[in-house]
Amino acid sequence: MGEPMAVVTVLRPVVPLREVERRPVAAPEPVVAPVLDAGEPSLFQAGQVRVTRDRLVVGGQAWALRDVLQVETARRTPKVWPYLLAVGLGGALGLPLLSWLSVSVTALRGAYEAGLVLTALGFFASMAALLVVEDTHYLVLGLPGGARRVFGSHDAQLIARLAGTVRAACPRP
């Protein structure tokens, strides 16, 4: 009998938490100072994100939870059509062209090798890009001035937990 199989764990680097783009609003919103009291307990904390009973702090911005009208999550899927187009063109045009160059006049031998390298690079780079593409999930707050994306991450569970904590901490009317 053989030895037991080993379990392999793949570790992904942690994406630094960052503030995401914001939509402009009609009236400027008062920003609460992000400095938190030591006596203010955290309901949720991950990286630069902290939720207390009174506010949500992301990086250098803070929002009072009493001003939050609605808490939602949103998902943005990146565009993959350029990568699919590159793979399709490489298969439909690049490979037949390379096949023709391989049996043509020997004077085109350099063109064949250059085309082979470029087609292989384009094809495999596009395949690699398709393998690593990820959705981005956002925490969206409904505020009196309009909805704002306040935090984004590739980790859907982090955003779901954050949204649940903010919903639970918001005062009910």
N, C-alpha and C positions, 0 to 999 in steps of 0.2 A: 504494500500500500504506500501511497505517496504521502508527503507531508501536507498538513492543512494549508489551504490557500490563504494568502495574505489579503487583508482588506486595505484598499487604497482610498484615501480621502483626498479630494481635490480642493485645495484652498484657493479662494478667489480674493484678490486684493480688495480692501475696503475702499469704496468710492468716498472721497471726502464729501461731507455734507456741505452743501452750498446754497446760497440764496438764488432763486431762479428769477427769470425776467418778470416784470410786473406790467400790468396794463395801466395806462394813465387813468386817473379819476378826475371828476369835475372839481371837487374841492379838496384841498390838502388835508390829510388826516393827521390829527395830533398823535405824535409818537411818544409812548411812555418810555421813560429812561430804562435801558436794558439792565441796569445794575439791580441785582436782586438782593433782598435782605437775607442774611444768614438764617433767620428764623422762619423764612418762607419755605415750606416743604415742597419738594418737587413731586408732581404726580407722574411725570415722564421726563426722562433725560436721555438723549443720545447725541453724542458729538456736540454740535453747536445749537441743538434744539432742546428747549426746556419748557415744560408746561407746569404752571403752578395753579392755585385756585383762582388767581386774579388775572393772569396773563400768559401769553404765548411768546416766547423769545426765540428768534431764529437769527443767529449771527449777531449783527448789531441792531436789528430791528425788533420792536416789541409791539404787540397788539393786546389791548385790554379785552378780556373775554366778555365783559358786559356789552361791548360793541358788536360782537359777533352775532349775526342774524342766522347764518346757516353754515354748516360744515360739510364739505363734499370732497370726494377724491376724483381725480381725472387721470386718464392714461393717454400717453402720446406714443404712437408707434412710429418709428423712423421709416423713411422711404427706402424701400429695397429695390425699386424698379431699375435704378442705374446698374446695380450689381447683376440683376437678372438679365438685363440687356447685354451687359458685357459677356456674361457666360453664353448667352444665346448667339451673339454675333461671333464669338470665338469658335463656337461649335459649327455654326451654319456657314460662315464665310472664311474664318481663319484656317480651319483644318483642311477644307478642300483646296484653298489657295496654296497651302504648304504642300499638299500632296502633288499638285501640279508643278510647283517649283522643284520638288525633289527629283522629278523625272525629266525636267527640261534641260536646256543647254548648261554645260558646266560653267559657263561664264557667270551664271546667276547663283552659283554655289554660296557666295557670301550673303546674298539676299535671303536665301533659304534659311541659313543658320540664324541670321538676325531676326527673321520672321518667326522662326521656331522659338527663340528666346522671348520675344515680345508677346507672342500668343500664350506661351506657358505662364509668363509672369502675370499677364492680364487675367487669364483664366483662374489661376490658383489664388491670386490676390482677391478676386471677386468672390470666390468660394469661401475664403477665410473671412472676408467681411460679412458674408451671409451667416456664417456660423457664430460670430460674436455679437451680432446686432441685438440690442435689448430695448424693451419698452422703458419709457420714463414715466413714473407715477408722481402725481402732484397732490399736495394738500391745498384745497381751494377754500378760502374763507369768504362768506357773503357778509359784506360790511355795508354801512349806510351809504358809502360812496360808490359801491359796486363790488363785484366779485374780484378777488385777487388770488393769484397763485403765490403762495408764500414759501413753499418748500417743495423741492423735487428730489427724487432718488430712484435708482433702479430697483430698489428693494420694495416690493409691493407690500410685504407684511409689515415693514416699518411704517409705511404711510398709513396702512389700515389701523395699526395700533395707535399711531399718533392721532388720527382722525377720531377714533373712538374715545381716546382720553380727552381731547378737546371738546367733543360733544358732551361727555359726562361732566366736564368742569364748567361748561357754559351755564349761566343762570337761566332758569326757565321763566318765561313771562307769566 
